[in-house]
Amino acid sequence: METYIEQKDMRDMGEKIFYSCCLFFDRKNHSYQLAKDSFDRLSEKLGIECKKDFDEYIEEFKIEVKKTENIRIGDVIIHPFSPGEIERFLISDIKLFENVLFILSNDVHPVIRGYCASTIGRYFTYLTRCGRELFDVLLEDENPKVRAGLVYAVGQNFKKLPDRYRAFLDVLSDDDDPKVRRRVVSTVGRYFGDMPPDYQELLKKISRDRDAGVRWWVAVTIARNLDKLPGEYRDILINYKKDKDVMDMMSTWIKNRLFDEKTAQVLEGIFGD
């Protein structure tokens, strides 16, 4: 069955704002309420008088709202649009989409600013220079959760990003907040195979981090990915046996069986004695 966007051109600007919100908040935590609030805010800031409210567009576009009792996740919107539909929409009105990104990247809600990073990364190849440079705005964001979101967005879209934006991983590996540096660790570990050697080396660099929690997370990340890492990374784990802070945390987690089975086997083999 053809979806609504294929059946007619979107001449109503309200439809375009709604569609942008669907792309932005698709499958994200609390996305229904965040998208609804953002739709109203975007309409106001862009000076657009929409013909319908958010819920009327939800029904017309046949958007699924997944109800959940999980407070952390909230109700989630799931759009039905195909990659081809999304591409045609972005090409037809990329300026509007970039205006949406600009407004949301300056939202007071840090969760929304963090979601901006993943959206920019996902649709990076469609954006103009101005849209892509919103990455720079997020790099300087005062909230560490936003910068941590940027780390993941760079890792997830690493292959399509120019070197200038890939280098954000190196920059953020020296971030003042240890939560951001931990995100660099987990991101490099997860996308290790997609990265050239100089970025793979970030795991070695951060293995000497000043924060014990970050060093512990390096150990966990190496253990989780040991089967795809060169043998020298096992040596980093072995050297952590001399790090009292890391060992104290590791012993607690091993004792209380807080790791998944695969990771636990690796760590117990090295630290269990």
ABEGO torsion letter per residue (X at the ends): XBBAAAABBBABAAAAAAAAAAAAABGBBGAAAAAAAAAAAAAAAAGBBBABBAAAAAAAAGBBBBBBABAAAEBBBBBABBAAAAAAAAAABAAAAAAAAAAAAABABAAAAAAAAAAAAAAAAABBAAAAAAAAAAAABABAAAAAAAAAAAAAAAAABBAAAAAAAAAAAABABAAAAAAAAAAAAAAAAABBAAAAAAAAAAAABABAAAAAAAAAAAAAAAAABBAAAAAAAAAAAABAAAAAAAAAAAAAGABBAAAAAAAAAAAAX
